[in-house]
């Protein structure tokens, strides 16, 4: 006889209430419990039926789940742990069921759990860190390939690509992404396509990286930005609300009085509802400000009218940072909505990323989890109190790289923060600037050499780039590899 557990009486009652077969619900309940439980759930009774461990793990996932239990809870994966997580998962499934139409329930839960994606994510825990060698292009000095060890553990994995339209910066960025994804298919990606939608429309690129395109003009974003994680303290809930208020304020500028009022609106909504969404928010804001139009009413109306985010009953958040997302926002006419989408998404990502353990090191390599890629980043670098600044400063140890593509090096120096201080690799394509201090910083050269370099950057040809010395102190001048060139190979 194989290993077995005995469900609780409560789990049995929920199985009957849901009305589906036990063998369908049990593995889902365990996976939901594993997904939601931040701490090991408390013990439960054994008044229910006996279930084989094979049923819970669907056979092939037993070893995987045991690894994950050890990683997440730091305890041996004993049978009692499987029971606690399964019973807890049934309780959570009942909550999800109450917020879902019956016909869509099982499909939503299957999509929510997605065993194959869990497998891909959790296998990253076990794989050994290895150096990713990126072929940047051909040196114009040595005629040899210029190779970058991207995830060198001694430095951060952020990079900036700077160049005016037509310089080749986007194609260079896509080629770097493609090479990384080829070497590490498990890596996650969140990419924002701001201005033309040409990245999202590049079928060869999307196919190669196995990306999932979301045309935000036609589809909702795959998460509810107002969904507070379960089992948070009052302080954590207050921090969550303040973070959302600050994010909206970053884009539209609410002012102190309206910020405080916005916070109180959110607080009131959460006190009367387990979950809320932007539709709830808009109804409340409209109730208060219908005859007093203001920025908060207008931005919340646009979020609802354009159907940017899902309603709370749509369960799509579980694997948000386990895919390669390409968010095509170019079709939206409102720049404020574009900017808000990016900042709300970054805020959501930041909370997820900072809840993760630091990734391990092996020799000179850091294990990498994912990349945040922002094209036309000048649209976001300019804001004060910027969540992007926090991400660039803080996510290095979590195995996240940030790639920022912009037209001018000046974009990276804001009133309160110089992004270049925390970006290891800066690639200068054809562009213009008079800020010699930024060129000196980006290329790690003494001021006496900068004047000549500034003129050189202005005259670079398409695809040409300068960067700091990779193998020495000499500034590297090279021809970049660009993704579209693969089509001719």
Secondary structure, DSSP 8 states (H G I E B T S, - for coil): ---EEE--HHHHHHHHHHTS-HHHHHHHHHHHHHHH-SS--------S-EEEHHHHHTTTTHHHHHHHHHHHHSS---HHHHHHHHHHHHHHHHHHHHTS-GGGHHHHHHHHH-HHHHHHHHHHHHS-----EEEEEEETTT-SEEEEETTBTTS---EEEE--TTSSHHHHHHHHHHHHHHH-TT-EEEEEE-SS-TTTT-HHHHHHHT-EEEETTTS-BSS-TT---TT--HHHHHHHHHHHHHHHHHHH---HHHHHHHHHHHHHHHHH-S---HHHHHHHHHHHHTTS--HHHHHHHHHHHTT-B--TT----TTGGGSEEEEE-TT-S-HHHHHHHHHHHHHHHHHHHHTS----EETTEE---EEEEETTTHHHHT-SS-HHHHHHHH-GGGTEEEEEEES-GGGGB-SS-BGGGG-SEEEE-S-----HHHHHHHHT--GGGHHHHHHHHHT--TTEEEE--SSSSS-EEEEE--GGGGGG-
